[in-house]
Amino acid sequence: MENTGSFYNRLTLQALAIVEGESDLIANLSNISALLNMELENINWVGFYLLKNDELVLGPFQGKPACVRIPVGKGVCGTAVKDNRVMRIDDVHAFPGHIACDAVSQSEIVIPLNIGEKCIGVLDIDSPDLSRFDQNDEQGLVSFVTELQKVL
């Protein structure tokens, strides 16, 4: 079985290969969300919200229909943007102000997406399992996003 570090390293290399030579952000985020959906286990939604003015607007994703607009500072995604930090939530129902797009979701991880010094959105991943994301997932996904930010 592949260890977590190797898994995320392989996933990052796959993503970088997919976006190589393509400059369109939406096309790249679409393929990245498809890759993550294909490779990550025990998830029910993965995608991007992109910052437009003072709210996050639904971007490329895989999963059930989702909330279209999230104000900065609201919910897990909006808080991640406001504080520009990773949010790893073991039980979304215990998170004050959680925005429930899919009642099946139990845990969530959100990683800010920055181009240069500017936050342009977030990578959001939901799971139907409580405590699905651990420190290793967080480190792997932060590294994944960090490498992608260099080429997006």
PyRosetta script that sets phi, psi and omega in degrees:
from pyrosetta import init, pose_from_sequence

init()
pose = pose_from_sequence("MENTGSFYNRLTLQALAIVEGESDLIANLSNISALLNMELENINWVGFYLLKNDELVLGPFQGKPACVRIPVGKGVCGTAVKDNRVMRIDDVHAFPGHIACDAVSQSEIVIPLNIGEKCIGVLDIDSPDLSRFDQNDEQGLVSFVTELQKVL")
pose.set_psi(1, 138.6)
pose.set_omega(1, -178.0)
pose.set_phi(2, -72.9)
pose.set_psi(2, 132.3)
pose.set_omega(2, 177.5)
pose.set_phi(3, -75.5)
pose.set_psi(3, 163.9)
pose.set_omega(3, -173.8)
pose.set_phi(4, -59.7)
pose.set_psi(4, -43.9)
pose.set_omega(4, -179.8)
pose.set_phi(5, -61.4)
pose.set_psi(5, -46.0)
pose.set_omega(5, 178.1)
pose.set_phi(6, -63.2)
pose.set_psi(6, -40.0)
pose.set_omega(6, 179.4)
pose.set_phi(7, -59.2)
pose.set_psi(7, -50.3)
pose.set_omega(7, -178.1)
pose.set_phi(8, -70.0)
pose.set_psi(8, -32.1)
pose.set_omega(8, 174.6)
pose.set_phi(9, -63.9)
pose.set_psi(9, -45.0)
pose.set_omega(9, 178.3)
pose.set_phi(10, -63.1)
pose.set_psi(10, -43.6)
pose.set_omega(10, 179.6)
pose.set_phi(11, -60.9)
pose.set_psi(11, -41.6)
pose.set_omega(11, 178.7)
pose.set_phi(12, -63.6)
pose.set_psi(12, -44.3)
pose.set_omega(12, 178.5)
pose.set_phi(13, -62.7)
pose.set_psi(13, -39.8)
pose.set_omega(13, 176.8)
pose.set_phi(14, -61.9)
pose.set_psi(14, -45.5)
pose.set_omega(14, -179.0)
pose.set_phi(15, -63.4)
pose.set_psi(15, -43.4)
pose.set_omega(15, 179.4)
pose.set_phi(16, -62.6)
pose.set_psi(16, -37.7)
pose.set_omega(16, 177.9)
pose.set_phi(17, -66.6)
pose.set_psi(17, -38.0)
pose.set_omega(17, -179.5)
pose.set_phi(18, -65.1)
pose.set_psi(18, -39.8)
pose.set_omega(18, -175.4)
pose.set_phi(19, -89.9)
pose.set_psi(19, -8.8)
pose.set_omega(19, -177.4)
pose.set_phi(20, -57.4)
pose.set_psi(20, 126.9)
pose.set_omega(20, 176.7)
pose.set_phi(21, 83.3)
pose.set_psi(21, -3.8)
pose.set_omega(21, 179.4)
pose.set_phi(22, -108.7)
pose.set_psi(22, 127.9)
pose.set_omega(22, -176.9)
pose.set_phi(23, -101.6)
pose.set_psi(23, -8.9)
pose.set_omega(23, -177.3)
pose.set_phi(24, -78.6)
pose.set_psi(24, 118.0)
pose.set_omega(24, -176.6)
pose.set_phi(25, -60.1)
pose.set_psi(25, -46.2)
pose.set_omega(25, -176.6)
pose.set_phi(26, -64.9)
pose.set_psi(26, -42.3)
pose.set_omega(26, 177.5)
pose.set_phi(27, -60.8)
pose.set_psi(27, -44.3)
pose.set_omega(27, -179.7)
pose.set_phi(28, -65.4)
pose.set_psi(28, -45.2)
pose.set_omega(28, 179.9)
pose.set_phi(29, -66.3)
pose.set_psi(29, -31.7)
pose.set_omega(29, 176.8)
pose.set_phi(30, -63.5)
pose.set_psi(30, -48.3)
pose.set_omega(30, 179.3)
pose.set_phi(31, -67.5)
pose.set_psi(31, -36.0)
pose.set_omega(31, 178.3)
pose.set_phi(32, -65.4)
pose.set_psi(32, -42.9)
pose.set_omega(32, 178.5)
pose.set_phi(33, -64.4)
pose.set_psi(33, -37.1)
pose.set_omega(33, 177.3)
pose.set_phi(34, -65.0)
pose.set_psi(34, -42.4)
pose.set_omega(34, 178.1)
pose.set_phi(35, -61.6)
pose.set_psi(35, -47.9)
pose.set_omega(35, -180.0)
pose.set_phi(36, -62.4)
pose.set_psi(36, -40.5)
pose.set_omega(36, 179.0)
pose.set_phi(37, -62.7)
pose.set_psi(37, -37.7)
pose.set_omega(37, -178.8)
pose.set_phi(38, -72.2)
pose.set_psi(38, -35.8)
pose.set_omega(38, -171.7)
pose.set_phi(39, -96.0)
pose.set_psi(39, -31.2)
pose.set_omega(39, -176.9)
pose.set_phi(40, -82.5)
pose.set_psi(40, 137.7)
pose.set_omega(40, 179.2)
pose.set_phi(41, -94.6)
pose.set_psi(41, 153.2)
pose.set_omega(41, 174.7)
pose.set_phi(42, 56.7)
pose.set_psi(42, 46.4)
pose.set_omega(42, 172.3)
pose.set_phi(43, -124.5)
pose.set_psi(43, 155.2)
pose.set_omega(43, 177.6)
pose.set_phi(44, -124.3)
pose.set_psi(44, -2.4)
pose.set_omega(44, 176.7)
pose.set_phi(45, -161.7)
pose.set_psi(45, 137.2)
pose.set_omega(45, 175.3)
pose.set_phi(46, -148.6)
pose.set_psi(46, 134.1)
pose.set_omega(46, 178.9)
pose.set_phi(47, 176.9)
pose.set_psi(47, -168.9)
pose.set_omega(47, -174.4)
pose.set_phi(48, -122.4)
pose.set_psi(48, 142.8)
pose.set_omega(48, 166.5)
pose.set_phi(49, -113.8)
pose.set_psi(49, 134.0)
pose.set_omega(49, -177.6)
pose.set_phi(50, -110.7)
pose.set_psi(50, 136.7)
pose.set_omega(50, -175.9)
pose.set_phi(51, -77.3)
pose.set_psi(51, 122.9)
pose.set_omega(51, 175.5)
pose.set_phi(52, -133.6)
pose.set_psi(52, 115.6)
pose.set_omega(52, -173.9)
pose.set_phi(53, 58.7)
pose.set_psi(53, -121.8)
pose.set_omega(53, -177.5)
pose.set_phi(54, -109.9)
pose.set_psi(54, 30.2)
pose.set_omega(54, 177.0)
pose.set_phi(55, -147.5)
pose.set_psi(55, 155.9)
pose.set_omega(55, 175.0)
pose.set_phi(56, -89.2)
pose.set_psi(56, 133.9)
pose.set_omega(56, 179.7)
pose.set_phi(57, -116.6)
pose.set_psi(57, 135.9)
pose.set_omega(57, -178.6)
pose.set_phi(58, -52.7)
pose.set_psi(58, 130.9)
pose.set_omega(58, 176.7)
pose.set_phi(59, -116.7)
pose.set_psi(59, -158.0)
pose.set_omega(59, -179.6)
pose.set_phi(60, -58.8)
pose.set_psi(60, 137.3)
pose.set_omega(60, -179.2)
pose.set_phi(61, -156.1)
pose.set_psi(61, 170.0)
pose.set_omega(61, 172.4)
pose.set_phi(62, -129.8)
pose.set_psi(62, 128.2)
pose.set_omega(62, 179.3)
pose.set_phi(63, 138.6)
pose.set_psi(63, -167.6)
pose.set_omega(63, 179.0)
pose.set_phi(64, -68.5)
pose.set_psi(64, 160.0)
pose.set_omega(64, 175.2)
pose.set_phi(65, -50.7)
pose.set_psi(65, 146.2)
pose.set_omega(65, -171.8)
pose.set_phi(66, -127.6)
pose.set_psi(66, 169.7)
pose.set_omega(66, 173.5)
pose.set_phi(67, -57.9)
pose.set_psi(67, 135.4)
pose.set_omega(67, -175.6)
pose.set_phi(68, -85.7)
pose.set_psi(68, -40.0)
pose.set_omega(68, -176.8)
pose.set_phi(69, -129.1)
pose.set_psi(69, 135.3)
pose.set_omega(69, 178.1)
pose.set_phi(70, -130.8)
pose.set_psi(70, 119.2)
pose.set_omega(70, 177.9)
pose.set_phi(71, -65.2)
pose.set_psi(71, 142.7)
pose.set_omega(71, 174.7)
pose.set_phi(72, -57.5)
pose.set_psi(72, 133.1)
pose.set_omega(72, -179.6)
pose.set_phi(73, 93.9)
pose.set_psi(73, -8.1)
pose.set_omega(73, -179.2)
pose.set_phi(74, -107.4)
pose.set_psi(74, 141.9)
pose.set_omega(74, 178.4)
pose.set_phi(75, 64.7)
pose.set_psi(75, -175.0)
pose.set_omega(75, -178.4)
pose.set_phi(76, -68.9)
pose.set_psi(76, -45.6)
pose.set_omega(76, -178.7)
pose.set_phi(77, -65.0)
pose.set_psi(77, -46.2)
pose.set_omega(77, -180.0)
pose.set_phi(78, -64.0)
pose.set_psi(78, -34.3)
pose.set_omega(78, 177.2)
pose.set_phi(79, -69.5)
pose.set_psi(79, -39.2)
pose.set_omega(79, 178.6)
pose.set_phi(80, -60.3)
pose.set_psi(80, -39.6)
pose.set_omega(80, 178.8)
pose.set_phi(81, -71.0)
pose.set_psi(81, -47.2)
pose.set_omega(81, -178.0)
pose.set_phi(82, -57.0)
pose.set_psi(82, -43.5)
pose.set_omega(82, -177.6)
pose.set_phi(83, -93.8)
pose.set_psi(83, -6.3)
pose.set_omega(83, -175.5)
pose.set_phi(84, 46.9)
pose.set_psi(84, 55.1)
pose.set_omega(84, 179.2)
pose.set_phi(85, -146.1)
pose.set_psi(85, 158.9)
pose.set_omega(85, 177.4)
pose.set_phi(86, -69.0)
pose.set_psi(86, 138.0)
pose.set_omega(86, 175.2)
pose.set_phi(87, -117.7)
pose.set_psi(87, 115.2)
pose.set_omega(87, 176.2)
pose.set_phi(88, -115.5)
pose.set_psi(88, 110.7)
pose.set_omega(88, -172.4)
pose.set_phi(89, -113.8)
pose.set_psi(89, 116.3)
pose.set_omega(89, -178.7)
pose.set_phi(90, -71.5)
pose.set_psi(90, -34.2)
pose.set_omega(90, -179.4)
pose.set_phi(91, -139.6)
pose.set_psi(91, 102.2)
pose.set_omega(91, -175.0)
pose.set_phi(92, -63.2)
pose.set_psi(92, -25.9)
pose.set_omega(92, -178.4)
pose.set_phi(93, -72.2)
pose.set_psi(93, -16.4)
pose.set_omega(93, 177.1)
pose.set_phi(94, -93.6)
pose.set_psi(94, -3.8)
pose.set_omega(94, -179.5)
pose.set_phi(95, -85.3)
pose.set_psi(95, 118.9)
pose.set_omega(95, -179.6)
pose.set_phi(96, -59.8)
pose.set_psi(96, 127.3)
pose.set_omega(96, 178.1)
pose.set_phi(97, 81.1)
pose.set_psi(97, 12.8)
pose.set_omega(97, 178.7)
pose.set_phi(98, -56.6)
pose.set_psi(98, 136.1)
pose.set_omega(98, 177.4)
pose.set_phi(99, -99.8)
pose.set_psi(99, 111.3)
pose.set_omega(99, -175.7)
pose.set_phi(100, -89.2)
pose.set_psi(100, 100.6)
pose.set_omega(100, 175.2)
pose.set_phi(101, -83.4)
pose.set_psi(101, -33.1)
pose.set_omega(101, 179.7)
pose.set_phi(102, -136.6)
pose.set_psi(102, 116.4)
pose.set_omega(102, -176.9)
pose.set_phi(103, -62.4)
pose.set_psi(103, -18.5)
pose.set_omega(103, 179.9)
pose.set_phi(104, -72.6)
pose.set_psi(104, -26.1)
pose.set_omega(104, -178.0)
pose.set_phi(105, -64.4)
pose.set_psi(105, 132.5)
pose.set_omega(105, 180.0)
pose.set_phi(106, -116.3)
pose.set_psi(106, -32.4)
pose.set_omega(106, 179.4)
pose.set_phi(107, -137.5)
pose.set_psi(107, 163.8)
pose.set_omega(107, -171.9)
pose.set_phi(108, -155.5)
pose.set_psi(108, 148.2)
pose.set_omega(108, 170.3)
pose.set_phi(109, -133.4)
pose.set_psi(109, 135.5)
pose.set_omega(109, -178.6)
pose.set_phi(110, -130.2)
pose.set_psi(110, 126.8)
pose.set_omega(110, -179.6)
pose.set_phi(111, -118.6)
pose.set_psi(111, 122.0)
pose.set_omega(111, 177.0)
pose.set_phi(112, -59.5)
pose.set_psi(112, 143.0)
pose.set_omega(112, 177.6)
pose.set_phi(113, -110.6)
pose.set_psi(113, 115.3)
pose.set_omega(113, -176.4)
pose.set_phi(114, -117.9)
pose.set_psi(114, 135.7)
pose.set_omega(114, 171.2)
pose.set_phi(115, -113.2)
pose.set_psi(115, 113.9)
pose.set_omega(115, -171.5)
pose.set_phi(116, 65.2)
pose.set_psi(116, -130.0)
pose.set_omega(116, 179.7)
pose.set_phi(117, -92.4)
pose.set_psi(117, -1.9)
pose.set_omega(117, -171.6)
pose.set_phi(118, -103.4)
pose.set_psi(118, 128.6)
pose.set_omega(118, 173.9)
pose.set_phi(119, -75.5)
pose.set_psi(119, 124.6)
pose.set_omega(119, 179.2)
pose.set_phi(120, -108.8)
pose.set_psi(120, -5.0)
pose.set_omega(120, 179.6)
pose.set_phi(121, 160.2)
pose.set_psi(121, -159.0)
pose.set_omega(121, -179.2)
pose.set_phi(122, -142.3)
pose.set_psi(122, 153.3)
pose.set_omega(122, 164.4)
pose.set_phi(123, -95.1)
pose.set_psi(123, 125.8)
pose.set_omega(123, -176.7)
pose.set_phi(124, -121.4)
pose.set_psi(124, 128.5)
pose.set_omega(124, 177.9)
pose.set_phi(125, -131.3)
pose.set_psi(125, 127.3)
pose.set_omega(125, 179.6)
pose.set_phi(126, -112.7)
pose.set_psi(126, 152.3)
pose.set_omega(126, 177.5)
pose.set_phi(127, -134.6)
pose.set_psi(127, 146.8)
pose.set_omega(127, 174.0)
pose.set_phi(128, -78.6)
pose.set_psi(128, -2.3)
pose.set_omega(128, -179.4)
pose.set_phi(129, -102.8)
pose.set_psi(129, 138.8)
pose.set_omega(129, 171.6)
pose.set_phi(130, -65.6)
pose.set_psi(130, 143.7)
pose.set_omega(130, 175.4)
pose.set_phi(131, 53.0)
pose.set_psi(131, 37.6)
pose.set_omega(131, -178.4)
pose.set_phi(132, -65.3)
pose.set_psi(132, -35.1)
pose.set_omega(132, -173.0)
pose.set_phi(133, -102.2)
pose.set_psi(133, 126.4)
pose.set_omega(133, 178.5)
pose.set_phi(134, -111.5)
pose.set_psi(134, -173.4)
pose.set_omega(134, -178.4)
pose.set_phi(135, -60.4)
pose.set_psi(135, -37.1)
pose.set_omega(135, 179.1)
pose.set_phi(136, -64.9)
pose.set_psi(136, -41.0)
pose.set_omega(136, 176.2)
pose.set_phi(137, -63.2)
pose.set_psi(137, -43.8)
pose.set_omega(137, -180.0)
pose.set_phi(138, -59.9)
pose.set_psi(138, -48.9)
pose.set_omega(138, 179.9)
pose.set_phi(139, -61.4)
pose.set_psi(139, -43.2)
pose.set_omega(139, -179.2)
pose.set_phi(140, -64.9)
pose.set_psi(140, -42.6)
pose.set_omega(140, -179.3)
pose.set_phi(141, -72.6)
pose.set_psi(141, -35.4)
pose.set_omega(141, 176.1)
pose.set_phi(142, -64.3)
pose.set_psi(142, -43.4)
pose.set_omega(142, 177.7)
pose.set_phi(143, -63.4)
pose.set_psi(143, -42.0)
pose.set_omega(143, 177.8)
pose.set_phi(144, -57.0)
pose.set_psi(144, -51.5)
pose.set_omega(144, -178.6)
pose.set_phi(145, -66.3)
pose.set_psi(145, -39.7)
pose.set_omega(145, 179.6)
pose.set_phi(146, -59.0)
pose.set_psi(146, -43.7)
pose.set_omega(146, 179.0)
pose.set_phi(147, -68.5)
pose.set_psi(147, -40.4)
pose.set_omega(147, 179.5)
pose.set_phi(148, -65.5)
pose.set_psi(148, -37.3)
pose.set_omega(148, -179.7)
pose.set_phi(149, -58.7)
pose.set_psi(149, -27.0)
pose.set_omega(149, -178.7)
pose.set_phi(150, -71.4)
pose.set_psi(150, -22.6)
pose.set_omega(150, -174.5)
pose.set_phi(151, -116.2)
pose.set_psi(151, -7.0)
pose.set_omega(151, -179.1)
pose.set_phi(152, -78.9)
pose.dump_pdb("model.pdb")
